[in-house]
Amino acid sequence: MEYRKGPAESRFAIKTLRYDERPSRPSVDFRQPHFGESLTITYPEKNQLAIAWRPPSGDRKNFRVRYDDQLVVDAGFDHFVRANWQAVTAGKSLSFQFLAPTRGDHYGFVLEPAPAAKMDADVVVQIRPTSLVLRFLVDPIILGYNQRGALTHYQGLTNIRANSETNYTANIHYRITQYPDCELTF
């Protein structure tokens, strides 16, 4: 996908996701040329991923991270929600590990109903850290879905930089124009 400020503007970032291994753990190739930043996530060995990150400072960092079946990577959160659709729509909370690629580690998160979320969606959930310390540092991501399991709203932190130190927080409303031939939920 390409990121642009407007339809006629040149792209300022590009992200390629490949869902080869498991839908909740895509391979990632992300670039923001204006900041000289790049990030790749690959899976060279079973239960181990590799991260290559060039931050705006330019000092390349490489990480190897071991993981289990509970790991969710990047946009894989959407597949995680839909794979657990019955539990989600029943209001249950689900624990998982979420990759923080620029930290070279994963952390405990929970997917749960979003209390008092003001969002025009049929199903509203949030993803938040389980650690009390991380809860002070990271706001929950609020997600809205329609009854068919399509993501309609995203509100939270993005991987798009506002400047070399901070990323944008976004409020995205998706318009569904076409559904796949298969069911979205399991």
VEXMI-115936 format. One record per residue (C-alpha): residue number from 1; z negated, x negated, y. Coordinates in pm, whole numbers, plus 50000, padded with zeros to 5 digits. Layout:
% VEXMI-115936
NODE rokol     Z     X     Y
NODE   NUM     Z     X     Y
...
//
This chain:
% VEXMI-115936
NODE rokol     Z     X     Y
NODE     1 50000 50000 50000
NODE     2 50069 49891 50353
NODE     3 49829 49934 50642
NODE     4 49978 50013 50984
NODE     5 49828 50127 51314
NODE     6 50113 50375 51355
NODE     7 50438 50471 51180
NODE     8 50654 50246 51400
NODE     9 50410 49953 51401
NODE    10 50435 49646 51179
NODE    11 50191 49620 50893
NODE    12 49865 49437 50951
NODE    13 49742 49434 50588
NODE    14 49876 49494 50240
NODE    15 49701 49576 49914
NODE    16 49844 49589 49564
NODE    17 49638 49745 49285
NODE    18 49729 49720 48916
NODE    19 49547 49938 48666
NODE    20 49625 49739 48350
NODE    21 49287 49693 48181
NODE    22 49097 50006 48279
NODE    23 49148 50255 48564
NODE    24 48803 50187 48712
NODE    25 48878 49810 48725
NODE    26 49213 49740 48887
NODE    27 49347 49394 48961
NODE    28 49358 49347 49337
NODE    29 49582 49148 49571
NODE    30 49477 49209 49932
NODE    31 49598 49028 50245
NODE    32 49520 49051 50617
NODE    33 49747 48787 50774
NODE    34 49612 48831 51129
NODE    35 49275 48700 51006
NODE    36 49423 48457 50752
NODE    37 49231 48645 50484
NODE    38 49333 48700 50123
NODE    39 49151 48834 49818
NODE    40 49261 48850 49458
NODE    41 49073 48989 49160
NODE    42 49209 48918 48813
NODE    43 49081 48942 48456
NODE    44 49152 48609 48280
NODE    45 48910 48668 47989
NODE    46 48746 48963 47819
NODE    47 48440 49076 48018
NODE    48 48501 48818 48291
NODE    49 48685 48852 48619
NODE    50 48803 48591 48866
NODE    51 48786 48628 49242
NODE    52 48978 48407 49484
NODE    53 48885 48480 49843
NODE    54 49001 48312 50160
NODE    55 48780 48450 50440
NODE    56 48876 48436 50808
NODE    57 48694 48100 50827
NODE    58 48963 47964 50594
NODE    59 48726 47802 50341
NODE    60 48850 47932 50005
NODE    61 48586 48063 49765
NODE    62 48631 48115 49392
NODE    63 48398 48315 49168
NODE    64 48383 48398 48798
NODE    65 48187 48715 48725
NODE    66 48077 48849 48387
NODE    67 48068 49227 48356
NODE    68 48022 49517 48115
NODE    69 48175 49865 48084
NODE    70 47972 49995 48380
NODE    71 48163 49789 48637
NODE    72 48377 49962 48901
NODE    73 48614 49758 49120
NODE    74 48764 49853 49457
NODE    75 48954 50186 49447
NODE    76 48851 50226 49082
NODE    77 48570 50447 49216
NODE    78 48820 50736 49228
NODE    79 48899 50702 48857
NODE    80 48527 50669 48782
NODE    81 48458 51000 48958
NODE    82 48739 51182 48778
NODE    83 48648 51030 48437
NODE    84 48300 51178 48485
NODE    85 48417 51503 48643
NODE    86 48202 51738 48432
NODE    87 47884 51548 48517
NODE    88 47988 51520 48884
NODE    89 48056 51893 48922
NODE    90 47729 51971 48740
NODE    91 47542 51776 49012
NODE    92 47433 51489 48788
NODE    93 47377 51134 48911
NODE    94 47558 50845 48742
NODE    95 47459 50479 48762
NODE    96 47720 50202 48762
NODE    97 47782 49849 48886
NODE    98 48009 49801 49189
NODE    99 48181 49471 49257
NODE   100 48112 49299 49590
NODE   101 48400 49051 49570
NODE   102 48312 48852 49882
NODE   103 47964 48799 49737
NODE   104 48095 48704 49393
NODE   105 47865 48952 49222
NODE   106 47815 49317 49134
NODE   107 47528 49544 49228
NODE   108 47371 49865 49104
NODE   109 47505 50183 49263
NODE   110 47469 50553 49195
NODE   111 47723 50832 49224
NODE   112 47539 51152 49318
NODE   113 47572 51478 49507
NODE   114 47587 51414 49883
NODE   115 47294 51584 50051
NODE   116 47390 51784 50360
NODE   117 47734 51624 50386
NODE   118 47950 51794 50645
NODE   119 48289 51773 50482
NODE   120 48551 52037 50412
NODE   121 48584 51967 50039
NODE   122 48511 52159 49719
NODE   123 48304 51877 49566
NODE   124 48118 51624 49784
NODE   125 47950 51316 49639
NODE   126 47822 50986 49765
NODE   127 47816 50633 49633
NODE   128 47508 50439 49740
NODE   129 47325 50122 49636
NODE   130 47025 50162 49407
NODE   131 46844 49863 49557
NODE   132 46610 49956 49842
NODE   133 46708 49640 50030
NODE   134 47082 49711 50000
NODE   135 47027 50071 50116
NODE   136 46918 49933 50454
NODE   137 47231 49717 50474
NODE   138 47499 49942 50323
NODE   139 47553 50305 50420
NODE   140 47661 50544 50144
NODE   141 48030 50617 50098
NODE   142 48091 50993 50110
NODE   143 48377 51131 49900
NODE   144 48531 51478 49901
NODE   145 48740 51622 49618
NODE   146 48923 51948 49563
NODE   147 48870 52163 49252
NODE   148 49160 51994 49072
NODE   149 48997 51651 49108
NODE   150 49209 51508 49388
NODE   151 49040 51290 49650
NODE   152 49064 51470 49986
NODE   153 48814 51277 50203
NODE   154 48673 50925 50228
NODE   155 48401 50833 50474
NODE   156 48255 50485 50471
NODE   157 48303 50112 50487
NODE   158 48653 49973 50428
NODE   159 48789 49628 50352
NODE   160 48994 49632 50676
NODE   161 48855 49392 50934
NODE   162 48762 49501 51285
NODE   163 48705 49133 51368
NODE   164 48628 48815 51175
NODE   165 48268 48927 51110
NODE   166 48280 49303 51049
NODE   167 48492 49563 50874
NODE   168 48590 49908 50992
NODE   169 48414 50222 50883
NODE   170 48668 50499 50830
NODE   171 48683 50874 50805
NODE   172 49002 50945 50608
NODE   173 49143 51290 50529
NODE   174 49409 51292 50258
NODE   175 49678 51557 50236
NODE   176 49786 51625 49880
NODE   177 50161 51688 49873
NODE   178 50229 51647 49502
NODE   179 50019 51648 49185
NODE   180 50100 51452 48869
NODE   181 50216 51637 48558
NODE   182 49888 51552 48382
NODE   183 49536 51669 48456
NODE   184 49341 51454 48702
NODE   185 49002 51509 48540
NODE   186 48877 51440 48189
//
